[in-house]
Structure formats: C-alpha cells, structure tokens
C-alpha cells in the first residue's frame, strides 16, 4: 500500500474541482507538468489511468491521488458509463510517496510559546477503497457548492474549511475498516463543527442513531475521553484562542463557545490552564506585546 505524505504547514489549498461523466469510449485528458495534486473519486464505472509508467484501475467508490509534475493519462478508454469527481489542490510543502507513511518536517518556523501550534504530516493512501464513501461524496458536493457562492470573499473561507473537512475524512480511510474508529471520528468531527451549540449524550445518540454507551466506549477507546469530555476540552481550547485573538468580553466568549453558565466556564478554564480567563488574557497579551 503506497502512502502520499505531505508536510503541514503550509496548508494545502483547494484550487478547483468538478464532477465529470464519461460515455463508453471516452478518455481522461493527457496531462503533464501540472503543479497541483489531483484527487480522483470514481462514483460509477471505472477509470484506467497511468502515472509515470504505473497503471491504475480506479473502480467504483475508490480514490486515486495523482502527484504534481508527473505525467498522467488514460491507459485505455472507459468500457462502461463512468462518473467521477476530480479535486485539484496545491501545496508548496515537502511531500513524498512510499510504501509507508513518512513524518515530514516543515521548514516554516512555528512559535509555540502561546498558541501551541504543531507541525503535522498529512497522510493519504495513493489508491484506496472509500469505505465511508457516502459521507465523502457529501463533503465533496458541499465543497463544490461553495464554489458557486456569489459572495467571493466569504466563499473563499467556506471553500477551504470544506476542503480541510474532506481531507480529514480521507486521511482516516486507512483505519475505516474499524467501525468503532469511524464512529469516534464522526462524533469528534461533529463536536468540532458544532461545539458552540448545546450538545448532550442523548442528542449525539439520536443524531448518529447509536446507543450512548456505544459512543462512550468508542470515544474512550480512540480518544481516551468521553464525548462530553472531548466537547468540554475543545470548547476551552477555542475559548483560549478567542481570549488571545479577540477583545470580546469573557461572558461573550463563554457563550460563543457553548458555555451557558459563566462561573462554570471560569472554573473549568482555571482548572485546565491554571489562570482565570481574565488573568490568562492579561498575562499572555502583555507578553505578546512585549515580545513584538
């Protein structure tokens, strides 16, 4: 199994994408020296593709990653009606392709004093079966829909957020055979996207049509915390970022991050970070100004 590894940061940027239909006998374009990655998702039929002398058959509900600057073309025309998505994205970071995932180190310096950012390596299977294909196709449709938004300034950020969400799903396809892992990742992603809203175990169970105890078991297994513990930690982390990057009031930040009771927010924040929200803001904004 080949793995494409991409160093982050910088973050990959979505360029363009679409859904294409081929009748019997049609062929994928002959392309070379393109500077972006090309993700192929076959929704119906199959594609016969060659990249730098290596042949691939991409069947229904499979994905293929084509690399920048390599020559790719149709090995032979389609022999059945075929429908597929293609997504182009760009990264000027280090990347590699090999039999095992590689940990790549970005050459971008990252300060860690206040914001706790980390280097990361994105891993995508070169070719794989999409075990979570319905969710992936839904994400792609959302991504492509955002490209038609007439508000260009807003749609840029909507597009990139949708693209990152898609990459997150694709990266975990290697582990998708484990249904418990899939459930835990879906719950975690749902929490990250909706942390500012009221979330309870009952609501999660109803949303995913899975018993509360099952969700708790898989979250503990793969994230070492329950769903509500994950939610609380994520809310506090978002609140910490708001404290450093905005002038919003403490009460406003608490509400934006899903805390309906201010004193509980302050108590939980102090327990996690060692300072009250107000003192944390004073301490770190003073340090940031002094450093600048």
N, C-alpha and C positions, 0 to 999 in steps of 0.2 A: 504494500500500500504506500503510494507516494504522498508526501505531505508538502504543501507550499507554506513556508514560514515567512512572515512579514514583520519587520521591527516597527514598533509604535512607541513614541511619536516619531515623525508626524503622522497624523491620522489619514487613512485612505479617504479620498474624496470621490463621491459619485459624480460621474460625467454625464452619462445618458443611458437609456435603456428602452426596450420596447418588446412587444410580443409579435412574433412572426409566424406565418403559416406557409408551408411548402406543399405543393401538389406533388404527385409522383413524378420523379424525373428532375426535380429542381435540386440545386446545389448551393451550399454555403459559399459566400464570396472568398476569393483567393486573396489573402492579406499578409503583409509583412511590414516590419519596421514600425508597427503601431506602438505608441508609448504608454499604453494603458493595459490593465488586466481586463480580460473578457470572461465573464461568468455565463455559462450556458446551462439552461434548465429545460429539459425536454418534458413537456406536459402530455404529448401524444405522439405516437410513432417512434422514430429513432433517427439519429444523425450519425453519419460516418465522417469522422474528422481526422486529419493528420496534422501534427505539430512537430516541426523539425525532424521529420522522418519516422515519428512514432504514431501508430494508428490507434484510434479510439472508436468504439461503438458506444454511443450515448443513448441508452434506452429510455423508455417512458419512466418518469419520476426519478431520473438520475441527473447529476450535475457534473460539469467539467470546468476546470479552471485553465484558461489559456494565458500564457505569460506574455509580458511586454517584449517587443522587439523580436519575437520569434515568428517564423513563417507558418501559417496555418491555412488549411484549405479543405474542401470536401474530398475524402478518399474516393467516394463514388456518390452518385446522385441518390436521393431518397427513393425507396421502393414501396413506400406507403405514405398516406397523408400524415404530415408531421407538423406539430405546433410546439413552439419553444419560446422561452424568454431569453433575452440577452441583456446583460448588465455590464457596462464599462465603468471601471473606476481607476483612479490614478493614485500612485504613491511614489514619491521620490526617495523613499527609505530603502534600507537594505532588505533584500528578500532572497530566499533560496528554495530549491526543490530537492527533496531527497527521500530516502526510504523511512526516515524517522524525523519527527519534529525537532527543529533546532531552536535553541534560545539565542536570539539575536539582540545585540545591544545597540540601541540608537545612539547616534553621535550628537544628539541635541542635549545640552546640559539641562538638568531638571533640578530646580531648588526644592528642598524638602523640609525647610525649616518650619513653615506654617501650613502649607497646603497638602502635604503628604501625597504628592503625586508619585506614580511609579512608572518605570519602563515596563513594556509589555511586548510579547510576541504573539501575533495573530496566526493561528494555525488553521489551514483549510485543506481538506483532502483534495488531491488532484482530481480524482473521479470517485464518486460515491453514489450510493442509492439514498434518496431522500426519504428517510423513514418518517419524518414529520412534514411530508410534502404539502398537506393541506394548509398548515399554518405558514409555511414558507411561501406558497403561492399567494396567500392572502397578504403577506407582508410585501411581496413584490407588487401586487396590484395597488396597495396603498402608496408605495413609493412612486409608481408610475403616475398615479392620480395626482400626486403632489406636483409633478412637473407641469401640469396643465393649469395650476393656480395662477390667476391673473395678477395677484399681489406678489411681484417678483422678489421683493426684499424679504417678505415673510416666507415665501415658498422655499427659498434657499435653505433656511434653517430647518424647515419641515422636512425637506428632502434629505438632508444629511442625517437628521435624527432617525428618519425611517430607514435609511441605509445602514446606520450603525445597529439598529434593531435587527435588521436582516442578517448582518454579519454575525451578530450574537447567536442567532438561531443556527446559522450554517456551521459555526465553529464547533457546536456541540453534537453534530451529526455522528461523529465517531463514537460517542457514548449513547447514542439514541436508542440502541438495542435494549438498554436497561430502562424499562418503562418507569421505574421509580425515579431515575435520574431526569427523564423528560418531565415528569410531573413536578419535581422540585424546581427545575429551571423555569417552567411555565409560571409557577407560583411566585418565584423570586422576581421574574421579569414583570409580572402583573403588579407586584408590590412596588417595584421601582417606578412604574409608569403611573401608579395611582396612589402613591404614599400620602398625598395631600388630602385624600378623601377618607371618609370613615371606612375602616376595614375590620371585620371580625372573622373569627374562625367559621361561624355559621355562614357568613356571606361567601367566604372562599369555597366552602364545601358546596354551596349551591351553584356558584359560578362554574366550578370545574366538575360538578356532578361526582364528587369523590367524598367519602366519609372524612370527617375532621381528623380522626385518629390516623387515617392513612396519610393525609397530608403532613401531619405532625411527624410520623415515622420517617417519611422520605426527607423532609426538611432537616431532621436531626441527623439522618444518615449522611446526607450530602453537603449540608451547610453547618452542621453542629449546633444548630439553634432551631427553635420552633418558628413557625411562620410569624407569629406576633413579636417574637424577639428579634427576628430579622427586620420586621417593619419598624420597630422602635429604634433599632440601631441605625437603619437607613434614614429615618426621619431626623435623628440627632445629627447625623453627618451632613445632611442637607441644611439643617439649621446652622451648623457651624460655618458652612460656606456662605450662607446669607449674612451671618454676623460680620464676616470679614469683607465681603464684597458689596454690601449694600448699607444704606443708612436707615433701613426700616426699623421700626420700634421692636422691642423684644416681644411684645404681645402680638404684633403683626406677623413676625417671623414664626412664632409658635403656631398661629392659626394657618399660615401658609404651608406649614409642614405637617399639619394634621393633628396638632395638639389642641384640644378644646379647653383644657384647664391649665392656665398659665403657671401656677405654683408647681404642678407636677412636672411640667416641661423644665422649669428651672432646677428642680431637684434632680431629675434624671440627667440633665445636661452636666450638672456639677459632679454627679457620681461617675460619669463617663470621662469627663475631661479635666476634672479637678478644680474648675472655676465656675462661678455662676456665669450665665450668658453675658451679662453686662461686663463683669470683670475680664472675661475671656476676650471680648471685643476691645476693651481698653488696653489690655496687655499687648495684644498682637497688632492692633492698628498703630500703637505707639512704636513698636519695634519695626514695623514695616516702614513708617515714615522716617525713622531714624536711619534705617538701612539705606533708603533711597537717597 
